[in-house]
Amino acid sequence: PTTRVLRRISRFSRLTDEAKAAFEKATDGLVVVEYVPVALLSTQVVAGTSYRILCEATVVYPGAESHYAVMTVYEGLDGSANILSVTDSLAS
């Protein structure tokens, strides 16, 4: 029998409740940089869901300036969420 993989990629601009919940789970406990989600850039569904989220990032120290970063968050079928990558405009 042939196994069929369902794959869906979609692009949005509004942050969905699901993406926000996955973002909050994945970033819980981060202390060096504060990330604030700004927009949902894309969603990919395979075995779980990957979200690419545009964030405003601020290093946590007095007088730090904000910059933008793109964070990829993966939420598994079990509800766990992890940060897969962060592309930072300061590092580019």
C-alpha positions as CSV (number, residue, x, y, z in Angstrom):
1,P,0.0,0.0,0.0
2,T,1.1,3.5,-0.7
3,T,1.4,5.9,2.2
4,R,0.2,9.4,1.4
5,V,1.7,12.4,3.3
6,L,-0.6,15.4,3.7
7,R,1.4,18.6,3.3
8,R,-0.1,22.0,3.3
9,I,1.7,25.3,3.2
10,S,-0.2,28.5,3.6
11,R,0.8,32.2,4.1
12,F,-1.0,34.6,6.4
13,S,-0.3,38.0,7.9
14,R,-2.5,37.8,11.0
15,L,-1.2,35.8,14.0
16,T,-3.7,33.0,14.7
17,D,-4.7,31.8,18.2
18,E,-3.0,28.5,17.4
19,A,0.3,30.2,16.3
20,K,0.3,32.4,19.3
21,A,-0.3,29.5,21.7
22,A,2.6,27.5,20.1
23,F,4.8,30.6,20.2
24,E,4.1,31.1,23.9
25,K,4.8,27.4,24.7
26,A,8.1,27.5,22.7
27,T,9.4,30.8,24.2
28,D,8.4,30.1,27.8
29,G,11.5,30.5,30.0
30,L,13.6,32.5,27.6
31,V,15.5,35.2,29.5
32,V,18.2,36.7,27.3
33,V,16.0,38.1,24.5
34,E,12.3,39.1,24.7
35,Y,10.4,38.2,21.6
36,V,7.0,39.8,20.8
37,P,5.2,38.2,17.9
38,V,4.2,40.7,15.2
39,A,2.9,38.7,12.2
40,L,2.5,35.1,11.0
41,L,4.6,34.7,7.9
42,S,3.7,31.1,7.0
43,T,2.3,27.9,8.3
44,Q,3.3,24.4,7.2
45,V,1.4,21.3,8.2
46,V,3.1,17.9,7.9
47,A,3.3,15.8,11.1
48,G,2.6,18.7,13.4
49,T,2.7,22.4,12.4
50,S,5.6,24.7,11.7
51,Y,5.0,28.5,12.1
52,R,7.3,31.2,10.8
53,I,6.6,34.3,12.9
54,L,8.0,37.8,12.5
55,C,9.0,39.0,16.0
56,E,10.2,42.2,17.6
57,A,13.2,41.2,19.6
58,T,14.9,43.1,22.4
59,V,17.9,41.9,24.3
60,V,17.0,42.2,28.0
61,Y,19.3,45.0,29.4
62,P,18.7,48.7,30.0
63,G,18.6,50.8,26.9
64,A,18.6,47.9,24.4
65,E,17.1,48.7,21.0
66,S,14.5,46.5,19.4
67,H,15.1,44.8,16.1
68,Y,13.3,42.2,14.0
69,A,13.8,38.4,13.9
70,V,12.0,35.6,12.2
71,M,11.4,32.6,14.4
72,T,10.3,29.1,13.3
73,V,8.3,27.3,15.9
74,Y,7.3,23.6,15.6
75,E,4.3,22.3,17.4
76,G,4.1,18.5,17.5
77,L,1.0,16.4,17.4
78,D,1.4,15.8,21.2
79,G,1.1,19.6,21.8
80,S,4.7,20.2,22.6
81,A,6.3,23.2,21.0
82,N,10.0,24.0,20.2
83,I,12.0,26.8,18.6
84,L,13.6,25.4,15.4
85,S,15.4,28.5,14.3
86,V,15.7,32.3,14.8
87,T,17.0,34.5,12.0
88,D,18.0,37.7,13.5
89,S,18.3,41.0,11.5
90,L,21.3,42.0,13.6
91,A,23.2,38.8,12.7
92,S,22.5,39.0,9.0
